[in-house]
Each structure stands twice: as C-alpha cells, then as structure tokens.
C-alpha cells in the first residue's frame, strides 16, 4: 500500500520494514525505545505527510524534502524538523534573489548582495522578507514560531524535549503553507535593465508593451517600488523629457495595477518632497497625480490650491489679448483636473465662474477650441455647482456685466442653463432655473 499525493507523487510503504529494524537497533545499543518516536506516532505522521507535501510546488520538492521524509519514516522527528526548515530558508533566500538586490538596497539604505544574503541569520531573513512583503503578516508570525521550535526541538541544537507526531505535522504544515511557496519564485524585473530602458531613449509601442507586461506580472512589492521609482524619474528636473514621458506612459499603462498600497507609498513620497523643501519635485508630483487621475489622493487644501491656480490661469488667458487662441490649453487642463477629482467645496464657485466666463465668451465671440471642454464641464456640474451656475447674476461681477450688456453672451448663458437636466436637480433648483430663464429671455 502506498500514500499518494494529489499531484501523483507517491510515498512508498516502508514502515513494515523499518519499524522492526528501529526496535532491533535500540535493543542492540541497550537504549530505551522512547528515545525516538513510537511506532504509533511514526505511522500517524507517515499517513498525514502526503497531504502536507501536496502544498509544495513540484519545482520546490528538492533533496531536503526527501531527507525530511526519510527522517519521518524512522522516527527522527527532530531531524525532519531541521530538513523542512532548511527548505524554507532556501526558498526565502531565492525569493530575495528574485526580488532583486538593488531593491533590497533601496529598502535597507545600504549595500546588499549575495554574501549579505547568505550571512543573514534566520530571524533577520524573516524580518527582511516581511519588510518587503515576500511573506504575509500571518506567515511571518507562524514562521517565527517554527524558527523557535526548530532552534529548541531539532537536531540543529541539543534538543530540550521531543515533539510528537501532531506537533510535527503542524510544523510541516506551516512551513509548506507559508514558507515553501512559489508565489515569488518568478524572476522579478532586473532593475538595471528597467532603468536603462526608461532613461536611454523614447520607448516605442512594442517596448512599452513589454515593460508594461513585466511590471504587471511581477510581484506586488517590486511593482510598488518600481512605480515609486518611475514617479521619482518623472519628478526629477534633471531627467530628460524622454525619460519623464517614458515613466508617465508606463504608469498610465498599468494604472489599474496601482492599488491602494501603491497609492499610499506615492503619497508618502509626495509628502517627503514637501517636508524636505524639494519644491520642483513637489510641483511635478502634483502634475504626475493629475495625469494619472489621482488628484483625489491629495489633501483638500492641496486640491483647492490646484483648482484655484488652474482657474486663475484660464481666466487670465480669457481676459488677455488673443484669448481665442490662448484659452484651449488652459481649458483642457481645468477639464482634466475636474475629471481627476471632485472640485473642493471652497473652489466650486470660482470653478463655475471661470468655466462660464469662457463659455459665454465676449462680444466678439468665443474660443472655438475651448468650447468643447467648457460644455463637458458644464454637463458634469454637481448639484452644488449647478447652484453656483444659477446664482452667477445675483451679484455684480464681470460675468453679470457680460450678460447685461451683450446679448450674445446672454444667449450662451441661456444655452448653458439648458444643459442642466431637470432630472438631475431638486425642486428648488428647478424653480430657480425656470425663474432665471424667464427673466433672461424677457430682457
């Protein structure tokens, strides 16, 4: 009879031969049988072993796993513990190699290479794997327990006591579940090649696709650090325009993979720019977030500042000479901002005022290149912004004077009001809208 693994690997039935031999060997030395596991414990452990080994991917079942099985079959549970733990350490070291020494260097802030990896104590290796998220919080907790058991109950050191079959199987289970896994066995991105590709020349569509795919497929922690690196390249005033655009295009291509943990790390980097007084990087980071549609990550005061500056620039362009030609890029920028985030409460009136100033134009007409953006913003107004739209002529301003003295501007204001669907506003707004339209059309 054989014990079979779910993937087809089988453990041979050897106990009928080995158990009597164990008893004979102990008698030969005139030692008590209790020095090693009992026949019953060996039988139980051997029966349960295949289920635990089935957790281990085929490519990670190496000589250490075979030695563990041999040790279990003859009742050397303390030796089995040591072998399976060594397999865990081997796997974790390989995960670090795949993660990339250069990223470990970034994390630790000091040189790190193969020699440093080999010299790490088991506890230090676990700490490092947890720090770079190569093991989960649960995994870190249980593997640390396993490390303590290995240090006190295995052949690695003089054992203080023996563990039984149940304790052995639990130990093996945790090693297989949290340590000997292939979730990071895939080779991560080689950082030096990635940086060269981003900085060397403009990426064509083919190379952009290659790096986008690699970045999407690598493990989460490496992707997180590389996205931060791309943000750093984009925000560095010493970066070439090509490398900045490469960094931005890659981030845009993997935008769906930029989850909350990565967004959080980007905000931390942004805040670090501010705290350290790196004004150029701080300003560039705002543009970076805007391009990625992530302005909502910023604080209310920062969002308010962004909207007010964009409004001020657009209004200045509108009021200056050649406004018909100068408005479109400023209108486009304000539109992109409105798509990236909700307009802050304190900037809503200024936002609506600026959009309507541009939309109604002046006695000579409107900026045709900007009208499309104005209409998109008007149709996207929130209920509070609609209130502002309906109240623009309640007080004296440049806008109210346009409406009062220029019929073409008044007509366009009426057109803007008619863009507001009644289904999207409340009864009070409906009444105000009707009253305002009636007043404007009767004048």
C-alpha positions in Angstrom: 0.0 0.0 0.0 1.3 3.5 -0.9 0.5 7.0 0.3 -0.3 9.2 -2.8 0.0 12.9 -3.2 -2.8 14.8 -5.1 -0.4 15.5 -7.9 0.6 11.8 -8.4 3.7 11.6 -6.3 3.6 8.6 -4.0 5.4 7.7 -0.8 6.4 4.1 -0.6 5.1 1.8 2.2 8.4 1.3 4.1 7.2 1.2 7.7 6.6 -2.6 7.8 10.3 -3.0 7.2 11.7 0.0 9.1 9.8 -0.2 12.3 11.1 -3.7 13.4 14.6 -2.5 12.5 14.3 0.5 14.7 13.4 -1.7 17.7 16.3 -4.1 16.9 18.7 -1.1 16.7 17.6 0.3 20.0 18.0 -3.2 21.6 21.5 -3.5 20.1 22.5 -0.4 22.0 20.5 -1.3 25.0 18.7 2.0 24.9 15.0 2.8 25.7 12.7 2.8 22.7 11.3 6.2 23.9 14.4 8.0 22.7 12.8 8.3 19.3 9.2 8.5 18.1 7.0 5.5 18.9 5.7 3.2 16.2 2.2 4.7 16.5 3.5 8.2 16.1 5.5 7.2 13.0 2.5 5.6 11.5 0.3 8.6 12.1 2.9 11.1 10.8 3.6 9.0 7.7 -0.1 8.8 6.9 -0.6 12.6 7.2 2.6 13.5 5.4 1.4 13.3 1.8 -1.4 15.9 2.4 1.2 18.4 3.6 3.7 17.8 0.9 1.0 18.3 -1.7 1.2 22.0 -0.8 4.7 22.2 -2.0 5.0 23.1 -5.8 6.8 20.4 -7.9 9.8 22.6 -8.6 10.4 23.1 -4.9 10.4 19.5 -3.8 14.1 19.0 -3.5 16.6 16.8 -1.6 15.6 18.5 1.7 12.1 17.3 1.3 13.2 13.7 0.6 15.5 13.8 3.6 12.6 15.0 5.7 10.5 12.0 4.6 13.3 9.6 5.4 13.7 11.1 8.8 9.9 10.8 9.5 9.9 7.2 8.3 12.4 6.2 11.0 11.0 8.4 13.8 13.7 11.1 13.7 11.2 13.9 14.1 13.9 16.3 15.3 15.9 15.7 12.1 12.7 16.1 9.9 12.1 19.5 11.5 15.6 20.6 10.6 15.3 19.4 7.0 12.0 21.1 6.3 13.2 24.3 7.9 16.3 24.3 5.8 14.0 24.0 2.7 12.1 27.1 4.0 15.3 29.1 4.3 16.4 28.0 0.9 13.1 29.2 -0.6 13.1 32.5 1.2 16.7 33.2 0.0 15.6 32.6 -3.6 12.7 34.9 -3.2 15.1 37.7 -2.1 17.3 37.0 -5.2 14.2 37.1 -7.5 13.0 40.3 -5.8 16.3 42.0 -6.7 19.3 43.0 -4.6 19.1 46.6 -5.9 15.5 47.0 -4.4 16.7 45.5 -1.2 19.5 48.1 -1.2 16.8 50.8 -1.7 14.7 49.3 1.2 17.6 49.0 3.6 19.5 52.1 2.5 22.8 50.1 2.3 24.6 47.7 0.0 23.2 44.3 -0.2 24.5 41.3 -2.3 24.7 37.6 -2.3 27.2 37.4 0.5 25.0 39.6 2.7 22.0 37.3 2.0 23.9 34.1 2.9 25.2 35.7 6.1 21.7 36.7 7.3 20.5 34.8 10.4 17.2 33.1 10.0 15.4 35.7 12.1 17.0 38.5 10.0 15.9 36.8 6.8 12.3 36.5 8.1 12.4 40.2 9.1 13.6 41.2 5.6 11.1 39.1 3.8 8.3 40.5 5.9 9.6 44.1 5.4 9.5 43.7 1.6 6.2 41.8 1.7 7.6 38.5 0.5 5.8 36.8 3.4 2.4 37.8 4.8 1.8 39.0 8.3 0.3 35.6 9.2 3.3 33.9 7.5 5.7 36.0 9.4 4.0 35.1 12.7 3.8 31.4 12.1 7.3 31.0 10.6 8.8 32.8 13.6 7.1 30.2 15.8 8.6 27.5 13.6 12.0 29.1 13.9 11.7 28.9 17.7 10.6 25.2 17.5 13.5 24.4 15.2 16.0 26.0 17.5 14.8 24.1 20.5 13.4 20.8 19.3 15.5 19.9 16.3 19.0 18.4 15.6 20.2 21.9 14.9 20.9 22.3 18.6 20.7 20.0 21.6 17.0 19.4 22.0 15.3 20.3 25.2 12.5 17.8 24.6 10.8 15.8 21.9 7.8 16.7 19.8 5.1 14.2 19.0 3.5 13.4 15.6 0.8 16.0 15.8 3.3 18.8 16.6 5.5 17.6 13.8 2.7 17.7 11.2 1.6 21.2 12.3 5.2 22.3 12.0 5.5 20.8 8.5 2.1 22.3 7.6 3.1 25.8 8.4 6.5 25.5 6.7 4.7 24.3 3.5 1.9 26.8 3.7 3.9 30.0 4.5 7.5 29.2 3.6 7.9 26.8 0.7 5.7 28.6 -1.9 6.3 29.7 -5.4 4.3 32.9 -5.3 7.5 34.8 -5.7 9.6 32.2 -7.5 9.0 34.0 -10.8 12.1 36.1 -11.7 11.3 39.7 -10.9 12.3 42.6 -13.2 16.0 43.2 -13.5 16.2 46.8 -12.2 19.3 47.9 -14.1 17.7 46.9 -17.4 14.5 48.6 -16.5 16.2 51.9 -15.6 18.3 51.8 -18.8 15.1 51.2 -20.9 13.3 54.1 -19.2 16.2 56.6 -19.4 18.0 55.7 -22.6 15.6 56.6 -25.3 11.9 57.0 -26.1 10.0 53.7 -25.7 8.2 52.7 -28.8 4.8 50.9 -28.5 6.5 47.5 -28.6 8.9 48.1 -25.8 6.3 49.9 -23.8 4.1 46.8 -24.1 7.0 44.6 -23.0 7.8 46.6 -19.9 4.1 47.1 -19.1 3.5 43.4 -19.1 6.6 42.7 -17.0 5.6 45.3 -14.5 2.1 44.0 -14.3 3.3 40.4 -13.8 6.0 40.9 -11.2 5.2 40.5 -7.5 3.4 43.3 -5.8 6.2 44.7 -3.6 8.6 45.0 -6.6 5.9 46.7 -8.6 5.3 49.1 -5.8 8.9 50.2 -5.5 9.3 50.5 -9.3 6.2 52.7 -9.6 7.7 54.9 -6.9 11.0 54.9 -8.9 9.0 56.0 -12.0 7.4 58.8 -10.1 10.9 59.9 -8.9 12.2 59.9 -12.5 9.1 62.0 -13.6 9.6 64.5 -10.8 13.4 64.9 -11.2 14.2 68.1 -13.0 17.4 66.5 -14.2 15.6 63.8 -16.0 15.4 64.1 -19.8 12.0 64.8 -21.3 12.0 61.4 -23.0 12.7 59.6 -19.7 9.9 61.6 -17.9 7.4 60.7 -20.7 8.5 57.0 -20.6 7.9 56.9 -16.8 4.5 58.5 -17.2 3.4 56.3 -20.1 4.3 53.1 -18.2 2.4 54.3 -15.1 -0.6 55.1 -17.3 -0.4 51.7 -18.9 -0.5 49.9 -15.6 -2.9 52.3 -13.9 -5.3 49.5 -12.9 -2.5 47.8 -11.0 -1.7 50.9 -8.9 -3.8 49.8 -5.9 -4.2 51.4 -2.5 -0.9 50.3 -1.0 1.0 51.6 -4.0 -1.0 54.9 -4.0 -0.2 55.2 -0.3 3.5 54.9 -1.0 3.2 57.5 -3.7 1.6 59.9 -1.3 4.4 59.2 1.2 6.9 60.1 -1.4 5.0 63.3 -2.3 4.8 64.3 1.3 8.6 63.7 1.7 9.2 66.1 -1.2 7.2 68.8 0.6 8.8 68.2 4.1 12.3 68.3 2.6 11.5 71.5 0.7 12.0 69.9 -2.8 9.7 72.4 -4.4 10.4 71.3 -8.0 9.6 67.7 -7.3 6.6 68.6 -5.2 5.1 70.6 -8.0 5.9 67.9 -10.6 4.3 65.3 -8.3 1.0 67.2 -8.5 1.1 67.1 -12.2 2.0 63.4 -12.1 -1.1 62.7 -9.9 -3.2 64.8 -12.3 -2.0 62.8 -15.3 -2.9 59.6 -13.6 -6.3 60.8 -12.5 -5.3 60.5 -8.8 -5.7 64.1 -7.5 -8.2 62.8 -5.0 -5.3 61.3 -3.1 -4.2 64.8 -2.1 -5.5 66.8 0.8 -8.4 69.2 0.5 -6.2 72.2 0.8 -3.9 70.9 -1.9 -6.8 70.1 -4.2 -8.3 73.6 -3.5 -5.0 75.2 -4.5 -4.7 73.2 -7.7 -8.2 74.2 -8.9 -7.8 77.9 -7.9 -4.5 78.1 -9.8 -6.0 76.4 -12.9 -9.0 78.8 -12.7 -6.8 81.8 -12.3 -4.6 80.8 -15.3 -7.7 80.1 -17.5 -9.4 83.4 -16.6 -6.2 85.3 -17.3 -5.9 83.7 -20.7 -9.6 84.5 -21.4 -9.2 88.2 -20.4 -6.0 88.8 -22.3 -5.4 89.7 -25.9 -5.6 86.7 -28.4 -7.8 84.8 -25.9 -9.4 82.8 -28.6 -6.1 81.2 -29.4 -4.7 81.0 -25.9 -7.7 79.6 -24.0 -7.8 75.9 -25.2 -4.8 74.5 -23.3 -5.9 76.2 -20.1 -9.5 75.0 -20.6 -8.2 71.5 -21.3 -6.1 71.5 -18.1 -9.1 72.6 -15.9 -11.2 69.9 -17.6 -8.6 67.2 -16.9 -8.5 68.3 -13.2 -12.3 68.1 -13.0 -12.1 64.5 -14.3 -9.4 63.6 -11.8 -11.2 64.7 -8.7 -14.3 66.3 -7.2 -13.9 70.1 -7.1 -13.3 71.1 -3.5 -16.1 72.9 -1.7 -14.3 76.2 -1.4 -13.3 76.3 -5.1 -16.7 75.4 -6.6 -17.9 79.0 -7.2 -14.6 80.1 -8.7 -14.6 76.9 -10.9 -18.1 77.5 -12.2 -17.5 81.3 -12.7 -14.3 80.6 -14.7 -16.0 78.0 -16.9 -19.0 80.2 -17.6 -16.8 83.2 -18.3 -15.1 81.2 -21.0 -18.2 79.6 -22.3 -20.3 82.8 -22.8 -17.2 84.5 -24.4 -17.2 88.2 -25.2 -18.9 90.5 -27.7 -16.6 89.2 -30.5 -17.3 85.5 -30.0 -15.8 82.5 -28.2 -12.7 80.4 -28.3 -13.9 77.5 -30.5 -11.0 75.3 -29.4 -12.1 75.6 -25.8 -15.9 75.3 -26.1 -15.8 71.5 -26.1 -14.1 71.5 -22.7 -16.5 74.1 -21.3 -19.5 72.1 -22.4 -18.1 68.9 -20.9 -17.5 70.6 -17.6 -21.0 72.2 -17.5 -22.7 68.9 -18.2 -20.7 67.4 -15.4 -21.6 70.0 -12.8 -22.6 68.7 -9.4 -25.8 69.9 -7.6 -23.8 72.5 -5.7 -22.1 73.6 -8.8 -25.5 73.9 -10.5 -26.5 76.2 -7.6 -23.5 78.4 -8.4 -24.4 78.4 -12.1 -27.9 79.6 -11.3 -26.6 82.3 -9.0 -23.9 83.9 -11.2 -26.0 87.0 -11.9 -27.2 87.5 -8.4 -24.3 89.9 -7.6 -22.3 92.4 -9.6 -19.3 90.9 -11.4 -17.6 90.8 -14.8 -19.9 87.9 -15.7 -23.1 89.7 -14.8 -22.0 92.7 -16.8 -21.4 90.5 -19.8 -24.9 89.1 -19.5 -26.4 92.5 -19.0 -24.7 94.4 -21.9 -24.0 91.7 -24.5 -26.9 89.7 -26.0 -24.6 87.1 -27.5 -23.2 86.3 -24.0 -26.7 86.2 -22.6 -27.8 83.7 -25.2 -24.9 81.5 -24.4 -25.7 81.7 -20.7 -29.2 80.5 -21.5 -27.7 77.6 -23.5 -25.6 76.7 -20.5 -28.5 76.7 -18.2 -30.5 74.5 -20.7 -27.7 71.9 -20.5 -28.8 71.2 -17.0 -31.3 68.3 -17.0 -34.3 68.7 -14.7 -34.0 65.1 -13.7 -30.6 65.8 -12.0 -31.7 68.7 -9.8 -34.1 69.2 -6.9 -37.5 71.0 -6.9 -35.9 74.2 -5.5 -33.3 74.3 -8.3 -36.0 73.6 -10.9 -38.0 76.6 -9.7 -34.9 78.8 -9.7 -33.9 77.6 -13.2 -37.4 78.4 -14.6 -37.4 81.8 -13.0 -33.9 82.7 -14.2 -34.6 81.5 -17.8 -37.8 83.5 -17.8 -36.0 86.6 -16.7 -33.2 86.3 -19.2 -35.5 85.6 -22.1 -37.7 88.5 -21.4 -34.9 91.1 -21.2 
